[in-house]
Amino acid sequence: MAVAVLAAWSLTGSLAAAPVPLAQEGVRCDSPDAPKHLIEPIGTDAGNAPADGATRIEAERVAGQSDVRVRAEGDVVVSRDDQVIRADWIDYHQPQETVRAGETFTLEQGSGRVSGEALTYRLDTHQGEAKNARFESDDGERRFQGSGETVRVEGENRYRLENARFNTCNPGDESWYIRASSIEADYDRNVGVARNAALVLGGVPVFYTPWIDFPLNGNRKSGFLVPTVSIGSDGGSVSLPYYFNLAPHYDATLTPTLYTRRGLQVAGQLRYLQPDYRGQLDVAVLPNDRLSRHDTRAQADWVHQHQFSHTLSGGIDFHQVSDDDYYRDFYKRNDIATNVNLNRQAWLSHQTRLGGGRLDSYLTVQKYQTLANADGYEDAPYALLPRLITQWSRNLPYADVSVYGQFSRFSHDWKQQGSRLVLSPAIRAEFNRPWGYLRPKFQLHATYYDLDSSGGKPARSLSRVLPIVSVDGGLTFERQAGWQGRRYVQTLEPRLFYAYIPTKEQEDLPLFDTAENSFTYSQLFRENRFSGHDRINAANFLTTAVQTRLYNADNGEERLRAGIGQRLYFNRDDVGLEGRRTRRGSGRSDVLAFADGRLTDSIWVNGDVHYNTTLNVADKYNLGLRYSPEPGKTVSMRYQYRRDGEIYDNIYGKVRQADVAFQWPVSRNLYLVGRHSYSFTERKPVEHLLGMEYISSCGCWSFSAVGQHYVTGVNLSKNAVFLQLRLRDLSSLGNNPLEPLRQSVPGYTDIEEVNRK
């Protein structure tokens, strides 16, 4: 929707009511026998249409003089090209190509239909006028219906309604409509224009503007978009975007946003799409931020993808902000957590065939902007200037062979810099049977470092070569099972995984891009617990695990999966993240277990446990239960425990937290949503969310009101209020709460999707 002159919220749009309502008397849009059309199609026989340019009249009684005037009465149908008129009677003046029709009529022209009283219409110019008429258009994707004291047909696919109202609802639904002194619809230009218009909701005018235009088929067009109003901890804000429909393959949006406590921000977005490339550029600037210690606040984001040929592609992913506090001040909680290191990267990717196999190559240069947390702490990753990865792989009858190579140049302002070369050939065989599998693998990992002088140490070269051997095998047993009157297949899947890597001191090797992975159930079946290539743990262990799955016997749907596993160490030698040789305290690893699936059609369970066998305590566990009998109805509970977890950004301790979330209808049209998260460790809530959502009986409009309060750090929190009115297939007013609700309420369903189902 575009607005040329935006007036204040007002109830003063004094317009006379349209004489013809959109809803027909006694017809309900939500009844089982609700009509599919506001105006019933004439339904002529397309195979018996007159020749191009010819006019045919069918009626019970026809009289007149050929080539002068024809009078027809009784279920009259006039057909010419794509124009069809049905009426009680017509007068056809052939020299002027003019048809007068009454007492009631229906006119079809293309995808539009008009019905009403006293039609005067010219067949040659597609122009005419009717009184007390209704108008309807449906292109299969979007409905548009209106009524007016006068409806003028101003040419093919062009209409003008005076003293009118319109909406995009189902037939029989006028729960909301735009009331205007005039409404123009031009389907060739895809533009609708309403003048002196008011939005009427439930019979009450809630918004007024002297001029408004909108696309008729749902596509965007140049003009002002609907404003967005937000309320939060930093006050309120109002955004008024202007959209530029520059060309079919690129467009732009300019968005000024007034923050009540900060000042005026101006943001721009450019999108482009071509057969070989696509991308989006976003820039925002807020000078003289009155609420921040930073003066000018700015952000720039550019994402570009380019297909140079069928084997070569590339791209740019660039993100930059003016200061460390930018995301904390302007974004929501999840955005803050996921944007600590802003990516700035350019890359090329190439694929080809070589030696009967596939060769994949990847070249990138990458340097992050690292944002400090609220306490000023930051740990910037290394820049890759550049990194080249090449992998060749080939499938043989009983094995897969591959060679992986990587060259990286690591750059950093205050850490050890240098280059690293990795070469890793591998061969992996696989023997599969319906009852089990065996997958032996041999890999050689060779690493070479060329390090710059640093910290008083001279430049030096280092290397490491380690073999990695593993064997993965498992069996599958099945049995028929029954539960709650249904047939299931239950599996029992014991699995053994053996890995061997010799112990090698690595304390002299740098830590460029390596971190220790969390010890999870899937980690039990990996040779190395470190990501990256700077550390390789010692391994001489056997993982023993068993898993069971439950399948629906009729359709093969997996309903439940659960497993438990543990490692047995034949050698207690290990290598820590710092690279020193260490000694494991036990010949067994911790025990890991999980369960995930549906107990019934309405009850979901999930959980995982990490049990420390050395201390005989649980290191962490999560337990969750969700009841969702149908879309729009969900209640979930979760409890999570970490013996040592991250409470806030870079602040660690014991985590004990419970969450309760829900979405539930209190009536056919009204839903309540909420979430409450409580930290037992800190003895205080960490998130409150409560709101309501209302959708009209026929689903043509909905309203959401959601309030949220959440903790962002020690003695730091933020508030947000989301208010949104959505008009189906037209536009929305306010701040969209859908994403926060999906993130906070497991199993949440948009009420408009619920209504469609």
N, C-alpha and C positions, 0 to 999 in steps of 0.2 A: 504494500500500500504506500502511496506517495502523498504527501501533504504539501501544498504550495504555500498556504498561509496558516500557521498553526495558532488557533485561538486558545485561550485558557479553558480549563475544564469549566463547563458552564451548563446551566439548564435553561439558557435564555434563547435557544434557537427556536423562535416562534414561527413554526411552519404549520400550515393547515394540514390536517390528516388526509392521507390519500383516500379518495372515495372508494377504491376497490381494495379490499384486504388481500394479502398474499395467501392466507389460509382460507380455504373454502369452508363455509359454515357446516358444522357437523362432522368435519373430516379431521381426524387426529393422525399426526405423523407417526406416532408410536403404537398405533393399533395394528393387529395382525393383518387387516385388510387395507392398510394404508396405500394410497395410490402411488404409482411410480412416477407420475407426471402431474405437474400443476395443470397443464393443458394437454388433453388427450390427443395423441398424434392422429392425423387423418387416416393414414394407413392405406394409401392408394396402391394399385398394382403397378410396380415399376416396370414390369415386362410389357405393359400395355400403354406406356406413356406415349403422348403425341410426338410427332416429329419435331426436331429443333425449330424453335421460333413459331410453331403452330399453337393455337389456343383451342382447347376442347372444353365443352360444357356438358355436364351430365346433370339431369334433374328429372323430377316427376312430370313437370310441365314446362315447356319451352315455347316462347312466341317472340315475334319480332321480324325485322327485315334484314336480310343478309347484307353484310358489310356496312350496316348503319347502326342498328341497335338490337339487342337481344334482352328479353326479360325471361328469367327462369325462376321457378318456385318449387319448393318441396325437396329438401335434402340435396341442395345444389353443390356440385363440385366443379371448380374451374381449375384446369391444369395448363401450365405453360413452362417448359424447361424445368427448373428446380423450384418453381412457385406453384403452390396449391392453395386454393381457397375453398372452404366449406362454409355454407351459410343457409339460412332459411330461405332467402331470396337474393337475387342479384339483378342489377341493371348493368349491362355491358355496352358501352359506347365504343364501337370498333374504330372509328377514325382517330379518336383521342387515346385509344388503348386504356380506357378508364373503366374500372369496376366499382360500383357502389353495392355494398352488401349489408344485410340486416336480417332479422332483428338482432340475431347473434351470429358470430362468425368465428372461424379459425383460419389463420394464415400461416402457412409453412414456407420458410425461405431458408435454404441451407440447413444449418443445425438449430435455427431459431424458430420459435412459434409465438404468434400473437393471437389472443382471443379477446372479444369484447363486443361492443355495440357500434353500429353505424360506421362501417369502414368505407373509406374512399381511397382507391389504390390504382396506380398506373403500372400496367404489366411491363411496358417497355423500359421504364426508368427505375423500376423497383422502388417507387416512392408512394407514400400514402399516409393517411391519418385515421385514427380511430379514437373513440371516446370510451372512458371507463373500461380500460383494457388491462389485460395481464400479458406479461412477456416471459418466455422461458427459453433457455439455451443450455444444451448439455452436449459437450464434445466427448463424453466418455471418461474424462478425467476431472472435470469441474462443472458444477451446476451454477447457473446464474438465473435468478428469477426476480421479476419486478412487476409492479403495477402502477398505473398512473391515471390521472384524470384525462390526460391526452397522451397517446402514443403515436409518434411519428416515425415512419419508415423512410429514411433519408437516402436510400440507395441499397445496393446489395450488401448485406451483412452490416448495415448501419442503422441504429435505432436511437430515438430520443424520447424520453418519458418526462412529462411535466407534472408537477405536484405529485411526486412519486415516492415510492419506497422500493428497496431491493435487499436481497440477502443471497447467501450461497447455501441455504439449508435444503432439507428434503421437502417435497411437496406437503403442504399442510402445516408447515412449521414457520411461524413468525415470532419465535421467542426473542429474536433480535432482528433489527433491520436498520439500514441507513435510510433516513427520511430526508428528502431534498426537494428544492424547488425545481430542479431539473437533473436528469441523469442521461448521459450520452454513452452509447456502447458502439465501438467501432472494432469489429472483429478482424478486419483486414490489417489494422494497425495494432491490434491487441491492446486497446486502451479503453478504459472506462473512466468517465469524468462525472463527478457529482458536485453541484454548486449549492451553497447555502445549506450544508448538510449537517445532520445530527445523528449520532449513534443512539438508537433507542433500544434499551435492554429491559425486558419485562414490562414494557409500556412506559418506562421512565427514560427521558433523554439524559445521557450521562456525559456526552462529549459533543462539542460543536466546532465546526470549521467552515469558513466561507467557501473553501475549494478543496477538493480531494480527488486524486486520480489513482487508478489501480490497474494491474494487468488482468485481462479477462480469462486467460488460460492458466494462470498460476505462475507464469514466468515473470522474472523481474524486469523492470523497465526504469528508465531514468526518472529521478524525482526524489523527494524527501521520503524516507522510510518512517515507519512508526517510531516514535520516541521511546526510549527505555529509561525508566525511573528506578533507582536503587537506593536503599537505605542500609546503613551499616555502622560499624564502630566509628568510622571517620566522617560521619555525617551522611548527607544525601548527595545524589548525583543525577543529572539529567543528560541523556545523549540524544542527539538529533542527527541521524546519518542521512547523507545525500548520496544516492546511487547513480552512477554514470554507466549507462548501457552503451559503451563506446563502439562495440562491434560484436558479431557472434562469437569471436574467439578471444576477446579480452574485455574486461570491465574494471571499474574502480569504485571505491566508496570513500567518501570524506566524512569523518565523524567528529564534530566538536562535542566535548563533554564538559559540562560545568559541575565541578565539585564544590559543594557549599563551603567547605573549610579549606580547600586546597587552591582552587583557582580554575582556570580554563585550560583544558587539554585538547589538542587537535591531533587526530589520528587519521591515517590514510591507508588504504589497502588497494593493491593492484593485482588482479588475477589474469593469467593468460593461458591459453590452451591452443597448441598447434599439433599437427600429426606427429612431429618429431620431438617436441618438447612441451613442457608445462611448468607452471610455477606460481608462486604467490609472494608478494612483497608487502610487509606491514611496517609502518613507522608511526610512532606516537611521541609527542613532545608536550610537556607541561612546564612552561617557564615560571619561575618565582613561586615555587610550592610554599604556601604559607604555613603548612602544618609540619614541614620537615626541616631538618638541619641541612638538607641538600637543596640547592637552588633550582637549577633546571633539571627536570626528570625526563628521561627519554628511553625509548626502546626501539630496536630494529630487528626484524626477523625476515629472512629470505630463504625460501625453499624452492629449489629448481631441479628438475629431472630432464635429461636429454638423451634421446636415442640416436646416436650418430650413425649406426648401421645395425644390421641384425645381430652382430657379434659384439659391438662396442656401445656402451652406455656410460653416462656420467651424471654428476649432480653436485649441487651445493646445498649445504645445510648450515645456515649462519644465524646466530642469535646473540644479541648484545643489549645490555641495559646500562644505564648511566651510573648506578650505584648499587651497593650491597643490599639496601633495604627495599629495592623496587618491588620485588615479588611479595614481600611481607606487607607492603602498603597497598598494592593494587590487585592482588590475586587471592584466591581462596586457599584453604589449607592444603589440599592435595597438590595444587600447583606449586606451592611453596616447597613442599617436600621433594618434588621431582625435578626442580630446577635449581639445584645447588651448583651444578657444573653445566654451563650453557655451551652447547656444542657449536663449534665453528669449523667447518669441514668442507673440503672439496674432494671428489673421488671419481675414479674411472674404473669400469668393470668390463672385462673381455672374456668371451667364451669361444672356444674352437675345438676341433678334433685333432688329435695328435697320436700317432702310434697305435691306432685302434682304440684309443681311450679319449677321455674328455679332459681338456685343460682349461682351468678357470684361473683368471688373474684379477687382482684387485690392487689398485694404487690409490693412496689417500694421503692428504696432508690435513692435520687436525690439531687444533689448539683450543682449549676451553677457556671460558671466562668463569672463574670460580668465585662464588659469592660467599662472603663471610657470614657466619650466623650472628644472632643478636648479641653474643658476647665477643664478637670480633674474631672468632676462630675460623680458619680456613685451611684446607689441605688440598692444594691444587694438583691435579694429575699432570703427568708428563705430556708435553706436546710431541706429536709424531710428525717429523719433518725430514723425510716422508716415511711411509710404510708401504712395502710391496709384498703381497701375498700371492703365491702361485701354488696350485695343487693339481696334480695329474692323477687320474684314477681310471681304472679299467676293470671291467667285470669279466672274470674267467669262469669256466664251467663250474668249478667247485670253490673258487676263492675270489676275493677282491684285492687288488693291489693298488697302492697309492703312494705318492711322494708329495710331501708337504714342505714348502719352503717359505721362509719369511725373512725379510730384511727390514729393520726398523732403526730410525735415528731418533733418539730420545733427547729432548731439550727441556731444560728447566731453569728458572731464575736462581734457585739457591740449592738445588740438589745435584748429585752426581750426574753428569751427562755422558752420553756415549752411544755406540751403535751395537746392534745385536743381530746376529745371523742365526737362523734356525733351519735345520734340515732334518726331516723326519720321514724316512720310508717305512711302510707298514704293509703287512699281508694278513688278510683275515679270511679264514675259511668258515663255511656255514653248512651244517648238515641238519636238515629239517625233516621231521616226520610228524604225522598227526598226533602222536603221543609224546613228542618231546623234541629237543634240539640240542646241538653242541656247536659252540662257536669259539674255536681257538684263534688267538691273535698274537702276532709278533710285531714289535715296533722298535725302531732305533731312534733315539732322540739325541741329536748332536747340536750343541749350542756354542757359538763363538762370540766373544765380547771384545770390542775395541773401545776402551774407556778413556775419557779425557782426564787431565790432571784435575784433582779436586781435594780440598781439605789438607793440603800439604803433601798429598800423594802424587807421584808422577803419573803421566799417561802410561797405560799398561794394557796388555791383551790377556784374556782368560778364555778357557774353553771347558766344556763338560760333555761327555758322551755317556749315555746310559741306555741299556736295553730295557724294554718293558714287555713283559710276557703276561698274558691273561687267558683264561679259559672260562667261558660262561656256558652253563648247561642247566637244563630244566626238564621236568616231566609234567604232563598234564593228565589228571584223572578226572573223569566225569561221572556224575550220577544224576538220576532223575529225582526231583524233589517237588513237593507240593506245599503251598502256603496260601491261606485265605481263599481256597477254592481255585487257585491258579497253578498251572504247571510250569516248573522251572527246571533249569539245568544248573547244577552246582559243580564247580571245579575245585580241585585241590592241586596246587601247583608248587611242589618243592623245587627249590633252585639253589645251585651252588655256583659260586664265582670265586675263582682263584686268581691272584695277581702276585707277580714277583718283579721287584725293582731293587737292585743292589743299593746299599747305603753309601752315600757320598756327601762329604762335607761341602757346603755351598755358602759358607759365611762370607767368602771373599767376593761373591757375585752380588751385583746390585739388585735392588727391587724396583724395576721400572713400571711394570703393569700387572703385578701379581698380588693376589689376595687369597685368603683362606676361605673356602666355601663353607657354608653352614652344613653341619652334619645331619643329613636328612636320609630318608629311606632310599631315595634314588642314588644318593652318594655311596651307599653300600656297594654298588655295582660299578664303580669307577676306580681306575688304577690310581689316579692322582687326585688329592683333595684340594690342590691349589689351582686357581685359574691363572692364565698367562703361562709364560715359559721360564720364569726366573727361578722357580722352586719346583723340585720334583721330590716327593716324599719317598722314603724307603718303604718297601712293601714285600711282605711274605705272609700273606694272610688268606684265609678262606672265609667267604661270606656264606652263611647258612641262612636261608630264608624260606618262608612258606607263605603262599598267597591263596586266597579263595575268592572266586567271583560267582555271582548269581545272575543267570540270564533268563529272560522270558522265553519259554520253550516255543511259543507261537510266532514271535517276530524277531527273536535274537537280541532284543534290547538288554543291555547290561543294567542291572538294577542296583547291585551292591558289589563293592570291592573292599577287601581288607587284607592286611599282611603284617608280618612281624619278621624281623631279621637282626642278626648280630654277626660281627666278625670274630674269627679266632686267629690270633697272631702266632705264627710259628717262630717268629723272631721279633723281639721287642724293640729293635733299633728303629729310629725314626729321624726325620729332619723337620725342624720347626720353621716358622716363617722367617725368623732371623737367619736361618741357614745353618745353624749349629746342629751337630749330631746330638740326639736326645734318646732317652730310654722311656719306653711306655711303662706305666705303672702296673699294668695288668696284661695278662695274655688274652683278654677278651675286650671287645669294644663295648660301648654303651648299647643298650637295646632300643631299637626304633620300631614303632608300630603305628598303623594308621587304619582308618575305616572311613569310607565315603560312599554314599548312595541313598537309595530310597527304601525305607522300610515298608511304606505303603504308597498308594498313588498320591497321598497328601503330605506325608512326613518324610523329610530329608534329615539325614544325620551326617556329620563329618567330624573327624577328630584325629589328632596325632599326638604321640607321646614320645618323648626322648628321656629315657631312664638311665641315670648315671650309675653304672654298676660298681664303680670305685667307691663312691660315697653313699651308695644305696639310697639315693634321693632322685626325684624327678628334676631334670634340668629345665624342661619346659613341656607344656602340653596345652592343647587347644581342644575345646569341646563345644560343638555347636548343634543346635536342634532347630529345625524350621518346619512350620506347619503352613502349607499353602494348598488349600482345597481347590482353588480356582483362581484365575487371574484377577487381581484386585484384592485378594484376601491373603494376607501373609502375616505370620507372627514368628519371630526368631529370637533365640537366646544363645548367647555365646559367653564362655568363660575362658580366659587365657592367662597363662602363668609363665613367667620367665624368671629363673633364679638369678640371672644377670642379663638384663636386656636394656635397650635404649629407651629411656623414658621420654626425654626431650632430645633435641638436636645436640649430640655429643655429650649427653648426660646419661649415665648408666646406673642401674640399680635393680632391685627386685620389682618385677612387674606383676601385679594382680589386678585384673580388670574384667568387669562384667558388662555385657551389652544386652539391651532389650530393644527390639525394633518391631514396628508393625505398620501395616496398611490394611484398613478394614472399613467396609461400608457400614454406616449407621442408618442409611436409608438407600433407596434405589439410586439416588443421585448424589448423595453426600458421602465422602470418604474422609476418614481421619488418618493421618500419618504421624509417626513419631519415632524417636530414638533417644535412649538414655544410656550413656556410658559412664561408669563409675570406677574410679581407681581406689581400691582398698588400701594400697600402699600409701597414697597421699591423703586418703580419706576425704576425697572431694570428687564431684563430677568433672569429667573431661569433655563431655559434649551433651548438649540438650538440643533436640530438634522436635518441633511440634507444629503441625499445620493441618489445614483442611483443604479438600479439593471438591469442587462441585461441578457436575456436568449436567447439562439440560437433558430433558427426557428423550429428545430425539438426537442428542449428541452434536448439536450444531454450535454450542459454545460451552466453554468451561472456565472456571475461575479457581486459582490456587492462591493460598495465603500461608506462607511457611516462615517461621522464625527459627534461627539457629544461633547457638552460643557454643564456642569451642575454645579449648586451651591451646596456645601455640608455643608456650615456653614457661619457664619458672615465673610465676606471677604475671604472665602475659596471656591475654585472651582476645578474641574478636567476636563481634556480633554481626549477623546478617539477617535481613528481612527480604523475602521474595514475595512479590505481589504480581500476578499475571492474569490477564483476561485474554483468552484465545477464541478467536472467531474462525470457525472451520473454513478452510480454503480461501481465507481472505488475509488475515493478519493477526498479530497479537500485540497487546499493550502490557508493558511492565517488564519485570526481571524474571527470566526463566528459572524455575526451581528444579527442573527435571534431572539435571546432572547431579546436584547435591543429594536428591532423593535416591537416585540409583546407587550412589556411592554409600549412602548411610543406611538404607533399608534393603537387606537381602531379599530378593524375590519381588522387588517393587515392579509394578506394571503401570505404564501411563494409562490414565483413566480413559483417554480417547481410544487407545487400543482395546481396553476392556469393553468399551461401548461397541466397537466394531465387531468384536467376537460374539 
